[in-house]
Amino acid sequence: MHPNWAEVVTAIATAVSALGLIGVLAAAASARTQVRAAVRTHRSHAVMEIFRVWNSEELIETRAWTDFLGPEALKEEILELWNSDGLAYLRALRPLNFCNP
């Protein structure tokens, strides 16, 4: 005995739905891979920027200055800049990339 038309339509619809689900899962896997690649690229660019800035002449001078002053004297110096002149304070923070005036 042959299946009736309702069973055939149901079977075809189920097959189409299964293919659609497989397509959606493949697209989701592809999107996940692309997002991971984008995140990896973003992180590598951030690391390259850190290396570029870390070896810049301005930051080398800043690190030497902070090593020379020590923690307490550095704190006093920054507080003095903060209280006296806002522009000097911003200039002091620029090499550390805390602000971009």
BALOBA-1460 file (C-alpha; in Angstrom, 3 decimals):
// residues 101
<rec num="1" residu="m" x="0.000" y="0.000" z="0.000"/>
<rec num="2" residu="h" x="1.223" y="3.462" z="-0.904"/>
<rec num="3" residu="p" x="1.458" y="6.275" z="1.676"/>
<rec num="4" residu="n" x="-1.204" y="8.906" z="1.452"/>
<rec num="5" residu="w" x="-0.407" y="12.513" z="0.384"/>
<rec num="6" residu="a" x="-0.328" y="13.825" z="3.973"/>
<rec num="7" residu="e" x="2.450" y="11.427" z="4.940"/>
<rec num="8" residu="v" x="4.448" y="12.373" z="1.834"/>
<rec num="9" residu="v" x="4.073" y="16.101" z="2.528"/>
<rec num="10" residu="t" x="5.049" y="15.561" z="6.167"/>
<rec num="11" residu="a" x="8.129" y="13.558" z="5.155"/>
<rec num="12" residu="i" x="9.220" y="16.211" z="2.646"/>
<rec num="13" residu="a" x="8.638" y="19.016" z="5.157"/>
<rec num="14" residu="t" x="10.637" y="17.136" z="7.789"/>
<rec num="15" residu="a" x="13.516" y="16.599" z="5.349"/>
<rec num="16" residu="v" x="13.507" y="20.286" z="4.336"/>
<rec num="17" residu="s" x="13.415" y="21.325" z="7.997"/>
<rec num="18" residu="a" x="16.328" y="18.994" z="8.803"/>
<rec num="19" residu="l" x="18.367" y="20.447" z="5.918"/>
<rec num="20" residu="g" x="17.522" y="23.942" z="7.098"/>
<rec num="21" residu="l" x="18.649" y="23.096" z="10.627"/>
<rec num="22" residu="i" x="21.919" y="21.662" z="9.296"/>
<rec num="23" residu="g" x="22.436" y="24.873" z="7.306"/>
<rec num="24" residu="v" x="21.798" y="27.028" z="10.367"/>
<rec num="25" residu="l" x="24.218" y="24.973" z="12.454"/>
<rec num="26" residu="a" x="26.894" y="25.256" z="9.741"/>
<rec num="27" residu="a" x="26.364" y="29.035" z="9.552"/>
<rec num="28" residu="a" x="26.616" y="29.326" z="13.340"/>
<rec num="29" residu="a" x="29.872" y="27.338" z="13.344"/>
<rec num="30" residu="s" x="31.267" y="29.536" z="10.591"/>
<rec num="31" residu="a" x="30.248" y="32.702" z="12.447"/>
<rec num="32" residu="r" x="31.863" y="31.401" z="15.626"/>
<rec num="33" residu="t" x="35.104" y="30.771" z="13.749"/>
<rec num="34" residu="q" x="35.006" y="34.268" z="12.244"/>
<rec num="35" residu="v" x="34.385" y="35.865" z="15.626"/>
<rec num="36" residu="r" x="37.303" y="33.954" z="17.141"/>
<rec num="37" residu="a" x="39.555" y="35.079" z="14.284"/>
<rec num="38" residu="a" x="38.445" y="38.687" z="14.738"/>
<rec num="39" residu="v" x="39.118" y="38.543" z="18.475"/>
<rec num="40" residu="r" x="42.534" y="36.984" z="17.865"/>
<rec num="41" residu="t" x="43.355" y="39.718" z="15.333"/>
<rec num="42" residu="h" x="42.201" y="42.442" z="17.712"/>
<rec num="43" residu="r" x="44.324" y="41.045" z="20.532"/>
<rec num="44" residu="s" x="47.394" y="40.777" z="18.320"/>
<rec num="45" residu="h" x="46.951" y="44.400" z="17.227"/>
<rec num="46" residu="a" x="46.654" y="45.450" z="20.862"/>
<rec num="47" residu="v" x="49.842" y="43.576" z="21.760"/>
<rec num="48" residu="m" x="51.707" y="45.146" z="18.833"/>
<rec num="49" residu="e" x="50.547" y="48.595" z="19.954"/>
<rec num="50" residu="i" x="51.695" y="47.895" z="23.511"/>
<rec num="51" residu="f" x="55.134" y="46.837" z="22.242"/>
<rec num="52" residu="r" x="55.340" y="49.911" z="20.014"/>
<rec num="53" residu="v" x="54.432" y="52.278" z="22.833"/>
<rec num="54" residu="w" x="56.514" y="50.418" z="25.427"/>
<rec num="55" residu="n" x="59.664" y="50.938" z="23.384"/>
<rec num="56" residu="s" x="58.926" y="54.545" z="22.489"/>
<rec num="57" residu="e" x="61.412" y="57.145" z="23.633"/>
<rec num="58" residu="e" x="58.742" y="58.977" z="25.631"/>
<rec num="59" residu="l" x="57.765" y="55.938" z="27.688"/>
<rec num="60" residu="i" x="61.371" y="54.876" z="28.249"/>
<rec num="61" residu="e" x="61.995" y="58.341" z="29.686"/>
<rec num="62" residu="t" x="58.851" y="58.074" z="31.816"/>
<rec num="63" residu="r" x="59.889" y="54.679" z="33.210"/>
<rec num="64" residu="a" x="63.349" y="56.008" z="34.049"/>
<rec num="65" residu="w" x="61.769" y="59.045" z="35.759"/>
<rec num="66" residu="t" x="59.453" y="56.870" z="37.859"/>
<rec num="67" residu="d" x="62.308" y="54.543" z="38.810"/>
<rec num="68" residu="f" x="64.420" y="57.518" z="39.842"/>
<rec num="69" residu="l" x="61.702" y="59.155" z="41.954"/>
<rec num="70" residu="g" x="60.359" y="56.074" z="43.703"/>
<rec num="71" residu="p" x="56.714" y="55.460" z="44.684"/>
<rec num="72" residu="e" x="56.259" y="58.107" z="47.376"/>
<rec num="73" residu="a" x="58.028" y="60.911" z="45.531"/>
<rec num="74" residu="l" x="56.129" y="60.005" z="42.361"/>
<rec num="75" residu="k" x="52.841" y="60.192" z="44.249"/>
<rec num="76" residu="e" x="53.783" y="63.605" z="45.652"/>
<rec num="77" residu="e" x="54.818" y="64.823" z="42.203"/>
<rec num="78" residu="i" x="51.543" y="63.711" z="40.614"/>
<rec num="79" residu="l" x="49.475" y="65.258" z="43.415"/>
<rec num="80" residu="e" x="51.422" y="68.492" z="43.032"/>
<rec num="81" residu="l" x="50.736" y="68.512" z="39.283"/>
<rec num="82" residu="w" x="47.061" y="67.776" z="39.900"/>
<rec num="83" residu="n" x="46.679" y="70.617" z="42.380"/>
<rec num="84" residu="s" x="48.730" y="73.218" z="40.503"/>
<rec num="85" residu="d" x="47.994" y="72.933" z="36.794"/>
<rec num="86" residu="g" x="45.578" y="70.631" z="35.010"/>
<rec num="87" residu="l" x="47.457" y="70.873" z="31.711"/>
<rec num="88" residu="a" x="50.747" y="69.807" z="33.291"/>
<rec num="89" residu="y" x="48.922" y="66.896" z="34.899"/>
<rec num="90" residu="l" x="47.546" y="65.800" z="31.516"/>
<rec num="91" residu="r" x="50.983" y="66.131" z="29.934"/>
<rec num="92" residu="a" x="52.386" y="63.879" z="32.648"/>
<rec num="93" residu="l" x="49.733" y="61.248" z="31.933"/>
<rec num="94" residu="r" x="50.103" y="61.329" z="28.143"/>
<rec num="95" residu="p" x="53.117" y="58.955" z="27.898"/>
<rec num="96" residu="l" x="51.215" y="56.408" z="29.967"/>
<rec num="97" residu="n" x="48.297" y="56.693" z="27.524"/>
<rec num="98" residu="f" x="45.810" y="57.511" z="30.281"/>
<rec num="99" residu="c" x="44.530" y="60.426" z="28.256"/>
<rec num="100" residu="n" x="44.876" y="61.901" z="24.783"/>
<rec num="101" residu="p" x="44.540" y="65.689" z="25.017"/>
